[in-house]
Amino acid sequence: MIRSILVLGVSALALSACGSGGGGGGGNSDVKKACASIMSDPEPAGELAENDVSVDGFCDCLTGQLAEMPDADAERMRTTMIAVAPGFEEGRSGQEIYSELREKGQADDATPADVEAYENMDDLGEFLEDVIDGMASNGGACPAA
């Protein structure tokens, strides 16, 4: 269930609207802010609460997990998270964000950024779900990467 909500949530605006430095402190700050915005959606927020995981704890864990990923994969996740966060900050639902990105990503005149964001949404949803599941199975603590 959380996977589908996260997939919906991570599929927002075009990737061209964002960018993140790989591995730098500023990039982590941007990722943590984007993470907090995404996790403000009622469904994932509820799942965190059910597992006694705070948003800050989750986002810290997620940032650590990104640091352990291959650089290209981590950058795709960072960039996609930062791209979708504004939709949540505007109070839009994951479903609204997903629908918009699907339309943009599948349109005949889709930009490369639109297509990339659409293609990355499943991977990001799986990654976010994996972090939640890992924390849930570890008593709310971040598991070793």
N, C-alpha and C positions, 0 to 999 in steps of 0.2 A: 504494500500500500504506500509506504513512504517513498518507494522508488518512483512510482507514478507521479506523486505530488512533487517530488524533487525534479523529476524530468520536466514536469510542467513549469516548475519554478525557474529552472535554469535556461529556459529558452526564450529569451526576450529580445533585446535590441541588437542591432548590428554590432559586430566586433570592432568595426572601424571607430566606434565611439570610445574605445578604451585602449589601454595598454598598460603593461606592468613590467617593470624591470625584473629580470630573472634573478631570484635569490637575494635581492637587496632588501635592506630594512624597510625602505619606502614601499616596495612591492608587498612585503608582509603586512604592513599597515593597511594598504589598499585591499588586500585579500581578506583580512580580518573584518574590515568594514563591510565589504561585499558579503561575506559569510553571515554576518549579523543581520544584514538586510534580508538575505534569502531565508534565513532561519526564523524571521519574524512572521512568515506565512503561518497561519494557524495549524495546519497539519504537521509540518516538521517540528514546530514549536511544541505541539502536544506530544509528539513522540519523544522529544528530548525530555520533557517534563515527566513522562511516564517512566523513563529510565533514569531519572534523577541526575540529569546532565544539564549543566547550565549552558547558555549560548556562548558565553566567554570561554568556558572549558572546551566546548565542542570546537570553536573556531581556533583556539590554541592548538588543539590536537590536529585539526585539519591542516594547519600551517606546518606542523611538524611532519605530518604524513606527506605533504607536498615536497618537502625538502628531501625526502627519501626516494622520490620517484625519479625516473629518467628526466633529464632537463626538458626535452621536447613535450613529454606528456604533462609534466607539471605546468609548463607555460600555457598549454592548451586549457588546462583546468583553471589556472589563474585568470587568463584573459576572458574566458567564458563567464566565470563568476563575476568579474568586474563589469562585464557587458550587461548582465541581466539584473544586477542590483538596482539600478535606477527605477526599474518597473515596480519593484517591491517598495522602494522609498516613496513612490508616487501613490502607493496604496492599492496597486492593481493586484489581482489574484494571479496565482500560478497559471490557472487556466487561460486567463486573458493574455498573459505573456506568451504562453505556449502557442496559442492560436495565431498571434501576430507573427511570431517567428516562423511558424510552419508556412503561413501564407507568403512571407518574404522569401524564405529559403527555397520554396518550390515554384516561385514565379518565374516566368520566362525571362524577365529582366532582372533577376536576382543578382546582386553584387557578389563577388567572391566572399566578402565578409558575411553576408546574409547566409550563404550556403554553408560556410564554415561553422557559423553559430548553430545552424540547424543540425548539421552533422555531429557536432560535439555534445549536444544536449543529453543524449543517452549515456555517453561516457561520464559526463559530469554527474548525472543523476546516480549512476552506479557507484561512483567514487564517494559521493556524499552519503549514500546509503551504507556503504561499507564502513565508513568512519562511525556512523551512528551505531551500526550493528557491533562493531568492534568494541566501542565504549560500553554498550549495553551488556555485552558478554563479559566485560572486565569490571563489572560493578560500578560503572560510571567513570572509570579512569581511562585515560588514553593508553591503549596497548602499545607495546614496542613495535616500531615500524618493521 
